[in-house]
Amino acid sequence: MEKQSLVLGLVLIAGCASVTPHYDARFGDAVRQAKANMTINPEAGKNPDPVAGMDGKAARDAVILYQKSFQSPPPAVNVINIGGSIGAGR
């Protein structure tokens, strides 16, 4: 009985061991690299005049258009395809 307990204990301890130490060390590198590749200007947050180049009327119209987009939902698209199939021309 004691031998079985020892074997069971070793099996349980082995289940807690890490099997991916090399993968875990670089976990998330691909996401961080993709995010860095998509950043046009990493120093943009340090610019004291972030809206330079956009006139007041264009900025106001953009904000109004953005706010109106939440007042009514976009129209529903009715997609019913009874008896047809995507590859019907074959």
Residue, then its C-alpha position, 0 to 999 in steps of 0.5 A: m500500500e505504501k508503494q502505491s501511495l509513493v507512485l501516486g504521489l510522484v505522478l501527481i507531482a509530475g503533473c505540476a511540472s512545467v513542460t513549456p519553459h521556452y514557450d512561456a519566456r516569449f509568450g506575447d512577442a508576436v502580438r507586441q511586434a504586430k502592435a509596434n508594426m502598426t504604430i505610425n508615430p510612437e512619439a505622438g503622445k508627446n505632441p502638445d498640439p495633437v489636432a494640428g492640420m484639422d480646421g474647426k469646421a471639419a472637426r465639428d462636422a466629424v464630431i456631429l456625424y459621429q454622434k448622429s451615428f448612435q441615434s438610429p441603428p443602421p438598417a437591417v439587411n434581409v438575407i433569405n436564400i430559400g432553395g438557392s445555394i452559393g455554387a448554383g451555377r455549377 
